Amino acid sequence: MTSISSILIVGAGQAAAVAASALRDHGYSGRITVVGNEAHAPYERPPLSKSVLAAVDTPEPAIAVKAPDFFHSQQVDLRLGVEVCALDPSARQAVLSDGTRLGYDRCLLATGGTARTLPAFPASSPAVHYLRTLDDARALRARLRPGQHIAVVGGGFLGLEIASTALGLGVDVSIVETAPRVLARVVPPIFSAWMQERIAQYGAKLYTGQAIADVQLPDDAGQPAILGLADGTRIQAAAVAVAIGLAPSTLLAGSAGLRVDMSNGGIAVDAHCRSSDPYIYAAGDCTSQTRADTALPLRLESWQNANEQARIAACSMLGQDAEPAAYPWFWTDQFDCNIQMLGLPRPDLDYIVRGSLDSASDSPRFIMLGLHGGKPYQALAVNAGGDLRALRPLLERALPVEAAQFCDESMTVRAFAKAAQALAATPG
């Protein structure tokens, strides 16, 4: 293989830091340059809507991906507050916003994404907040004061995390979701129904299936915003948090002639995270990858996927084999529940439930298992992360399960999982 002496990583988030670390772990001693447009060293994004947003009267939690001395000790050239403006794949060079030109033998695009915006809610308005960066979280946190009222536009995981955190700070919350139910893209209706009951128990006002017909935004932060819904409801809020998804940052890739998946907007990569240019790779929220279990190009916006793709891309750039990506996993903390999801949603799954769907419980605990043909493909666990780990082999191997046995709480989940694996291993 051609000798590699210089690797450029574009972006300075989770995937970038993990990739840089993996390159060193796998024996690469050449130059690594990480270029990011934020002023902050790579940090974890999941806490932004939770512990960081909640740190009103407490110290902000440490969320750095790596220890402060990592980049220096590992001889990684970290350039912050600078953007890569253009890539020249034929010359294998990048042009930076400060005029610098950097050559590379391999390039990793870890550009992530930006918050999707709505024209009716311009980010320039003092009442409007989008949450993607640490600075975004700090700006929104400054508006969360007990007794005030905020509106959250979007009933996905991020919107619900923001609502949960705000409620915990004594803020009144209204949630507006245009879909008929919350989390509609990722969980079954039975889970959405439980979630909506839980939200109501915590005092938030939830408006589902509602279009926003009218928006009045103030000229200064001291005045309220007013949202008019299609049914005539009017919501007055001191601030509006808009959380309607992520737009992958692919402008640089597209301008360089890399293939961008038209179905989802991500940079198209193969199983090795290689783009349509053999010297350029991509990892994290900006990518679109066809998975063997779905045969469809997907963009997975998750902490786990950023880590897994970064690890695989690092090995691939060095010409080394990498362990396959782990089964998809996602987690969130909201409304005093730890919610974990294993596997991807599918429209053809039938869900069975183990445990009680008591939304008013102080500590609800249950697992939903999504089956097709008697085999599990997705699991959702509420305050049952240990049990979910026990079920992982069943989903990874799509082993047949007995629905009645799964729902029988006289048998532990661990014992159930072991029995299912033993049965699958029995000849005949």
N, C-alpha and C positions, 0 to 999 in steps of 0.2 A: 504494500500500500504506500502511496505517496506520503512523504513525511509531512507532518502537520506541526507548525511552529506558532501559529497565531489563530486564536478563536475570538470572534466578536459576538457578544450577546447584546441584543438590542432590547431594552426594557430592563427595569430594575425592581421587579416584584418577586413574588414567591417562586415562580418557575426559574427566573434568572439566577437567584441565589442558590437554589437547589442544584441547578445545572452546573454552576461554577464549582460547588462543593463536590459534586459527583465526578467532574473531570479530574480534580485533584485526587479523589479517592481511587480512581481507576488508573492512576499513574501518569497522567499528562502533566508535564513540567513546563510546557511552553507558555507563551503569553496569553492571558485572558483579559479582555477588556469588556467591562459592563457599562453600558450607557443608558441613563434613565432621565426622564424629563422632570421628575419630582426632586425636591430638595432633600428628601429623606432617604436614608439607606433602606434596602428592602425590608418590608414589614408584612405581617400577617393581616389579611383583610377581614376574615370572619369576625374578629372582635370589634370591628368598627361600629357595627350596629348594636352591639351588646355592651361589653365591659367598657369600651372606650366612650361610647355615647352616654353611659351611666355615670361616668366619673365626674359628676358635677361638684361634689364636695369632698372627693377622695382623689388621691394621686392617680394619674393616668397609668394604666397597666403597661408593662413592657411587652411590646409586640414585634420586636425585631426578629427576622427570620434567623439571623446568625448573630453570634456574639460581636460586640463592638470592634474587636481586633481581628475578626476573621479575614476581612479583605486584605488587610496589611500583612498578616501573618502568612496567608496563602498566596501572597504576591498576585493579587487580583486588582487590576487597575479599575477602580470604581469612579466613574465620572457622572456626577449628579447635576441636575439643572441644565442638562444639555440634551438636545434631540438629534437623532439620526434623520436628516432631511431627505436623503436619497441613497439608494443602493445602485451600484454599477456592477451587475453580475458578471459581465464579460471581463472586467478588469479586477473583479473581486475587491472592490473598494466601497467604503461608505463615506458619505459627506455629512459632517456634523454642523449643527446650527452655529457653532463658533468658528466655522471655516476650516476646521481640521479635516483632513482626509486620512482614513484608516484603512489599511489593507487587511485582508483576512484570508486564511486558508479554508476555514469553515465559519459559517455565521448561523446563529440561533436567533430567531425572532420570538421574543417573549413579550410581545407588546400589549397583551391583555385586551382590555376594552374600556369603553367609556359608558357612562350611564345614558340609557335611551332618554331622549327628551320629548316633551310635548310642546307644540307651538304656543298653546294657551298658557303655558307655565315657563316663561323664559328664565334661564338661570340668572339673568341680570336683575331680576326683581328681588328686592330685599326680603320679600315674604316667602320666596321659593327656595327649596333646598333639594339637591340631588346628592346621593351618598355613594361615593366610589373611593375617595381618597381620605387620608388622615385629616387633611385640612377641611374636607367636607364634613367629617364627623365632628370636628371641633366647632365649626360654624353652626351646625344644627344643635349641638349640645348647648350652646349659648342661648338658644331660644326655648329650651325646655325648663320651664319654671312651674312649680306647683300652682294649681288653680287655673293655669292658662289652658287654652284649647288649641290643638293642632289637628290638621287634616292629613291623612296619609292616602295618597292616590296609588293604588296597587295592592292587591291581596295575594301576592306571591310571598316566598319565604322572607325576602328582605323587607318588604313592607310590613309584614307581621312582626318581624323582629324589632323594627323601629317602634311600632305601636306598643309592643310589650314593654320595651325599655322605657318609653315615655310614661306609660301607665304606672310603672314601678317608681317613677319620680314624682308621682302625684299630678301628672298632666292629664287633662281630659282629651280623649282621642275619638275622632271619627275616621272610619276606613271606607274608602270608596273603591269598589271593584266592578269593572264593566262586565266581567264574565258572570254567569249565574251562580258561581260558587268560588270560594277561595282555593288557591293551590290547584286549580282545575287542570293544569298541564301535567302535573307530576304525581297526583295521588287520586285514588278512587273516590267516587261520591260519598261513600260511607265515612271515609276519613275526613273529607271536607265538612260533612255535617257535624261530626264530633268536634272539629276545630272551631267551627262557627259557634257552637254551644259554649265551648271553652272561652272564646273571645267575649261572648255576651256575659259570662260569669264574672269576668274581670272588669266589666263596666264600659267597654268600648261600644260605640255605636257603629254598626256595620251595615253598609248599603251595597248589596250585590245586584248584578244585572242592571246597573244604573249608569247611563251615559251622563257625562258632565255637559250641560247645555249652555252654561254661562259662567264666566269667570271674571271677577273684578279684583284686581290686584292694587295694593296701595303704592303710593310714591315713596313712602318711608316706612321703616320697620315698626314704627309706633302705631300704625293703623292696621286693622284686620283685613284679611283677604276674605272674599265671599265667593262660595262655589254654589251655583244653582244646578240642581240635578233635573233630569228629564221628568221626574214625577212631581216637580214643584218644590221639593225640599231645598232649603237654603242653609248652607253651613257657613258659619262665621268662625274664622280661625286666625290665631296670631301668626301661624306659620303653616306652610304646606310642604310636606315631604313627598316627593314624587319618586316612586320605586316601581318602574314598569319594565325592568329588564336591562340587559347589557347589549351594547353594540360593539362587535369585535373590531379592534383597531387593525385594519388591513390596508390602509391607504399606501403605506410604504411598500408592502408586498405587491399590491396591484400595480403601482407605478414602476416597480422593477420587473414586471412581466410575469410574476408568479401566478399560478392558477388559484383563483378564489372560487370556492364552491358557491354557485348561484342559489342553491336551495337554502342556505343558512348564513351566508356571508363570511364564513371562516376561511382561513388559509388552508387549502387542501394539502393534507399530508398522508403518507402511507403508514404502515404499521411501525416503521422505524422513525417516524416523525420527520421524514425527509419531504421537502416540498418538491415542486416540479423542476426546481434547479438542484442538481446533485450536490451542490456545495452549500445550500441554504436549508436549514431545518427550522421547525417551529414547534412551540409547546405552550400549553395553557389555554386560557380563555379565547385566544385569537384563532384557534385551529378548528378545522373540520376533519374528522377521521372516520373512515368506514370501519365499523366494528364487526368482527366475525359473527357475533351472536345476533346481530340485527340486520346485517348486510345493507345498512343504510348509513349515509354520511351524517354524523352527529357532531354537535358542539356541546361539550360537557363543561359547564361552568361550575367547577368545584375545586376545593382545596386539594382533594386527593388527586384529581386528574392533572392539576398543575404539577404536583410532585412526581406523579408517575411518568408523565410525558417528558418532564425535564430529565429524569433519570435515564429513560430510554434514549432520548436525543443525545445525551452526553456519551453514552456507550456507542451509539451509532456513528457519531462524528469521529470517534476514535477507531472505528472499524471493529468494535467488540460486540459480542452477543449480549443481549440484555434479557433479564427475566421478563416474561409477558406482564402486561399491566394487570393489576389486581381487579377483582370484580368491583364494579362501580359502587361507591359508598358515599353517603352524604349525611351531614348532621346539622342540627340547629337547636338552639336553646331559646324557648319563648313560652310565656305564660306558665312559668314554673315547671316546665316539662323539657326533658331532653328527648328530642325526636331524632331517630336515626333511620336512614333508608338504605337498603341494600338492593342493588339491581335497578333496572330502568322500567318506567311505566310502559304498559302495552294495553291496547284496547280490548284484547281478547282474554284478559285474566279474570278469573272468578276469585273473590277474596273470602277467606275464612278468618275468624277472629278467636284468639285465645286471650281470655281476661275480660275485664269489665269496661265498657265504654261509658263510664260515669264521668261526665265532663265536670261535675261539681266536686269531685274528689280532691282532697288536698294533694294527693300524690297518685294520680291515675297510673295504671300499669297494664299494658296490653301489647299484643303483637298481631299484625295483620299479615297474612301470607297470600300472595297472589299466585293462583295455580292456572295452568293450562294443560289439559290432558292428564291431570293428577300430578304434574311436576311443578315445583316452585320456581318462579322467575323474579319475583320482587317480594321484599318484606319491609314492613314499616313497624318500628318499635318505639313505644313511648315509655320512657323510664325503664327500659329493659335491654340496655346495651349488651350486657353479658349474655343474655339469651340469644340475642341476634348473632353474636360471634359464634355461638354453638351451632347455629343454623347455616352459617356461611358455606360449609362443604356441600350441603344439600343443594344450594342455589348454584354454586360454581359447577357442579356436576349434573344439575337438573335431575336429581334422583327422585323417583316416585315417593309420595308420602300418603299416609292414611289421614284424611281430614278429621275424622272423629278422634283418632288418637292424638293428633296435634292439639285439638281443642280440650282434651281431657287434662285438667290441671292436677290430677292426682299423680301424673307422671311429670317429672321435671323436663324442661326443654332439652337439657343436655342428654338425659336418658333417651328421650324421643329421637334426637339426632343420631345418637350412637346406634339405636335400633334400626333406623332407616338405612344407615350406611351398612350395617351388618347384613340386612336383608338384601340390599343391592349387590353385596359381594357373594351371596349364596348362589352356587351354580344352579342353572335350570330355572 
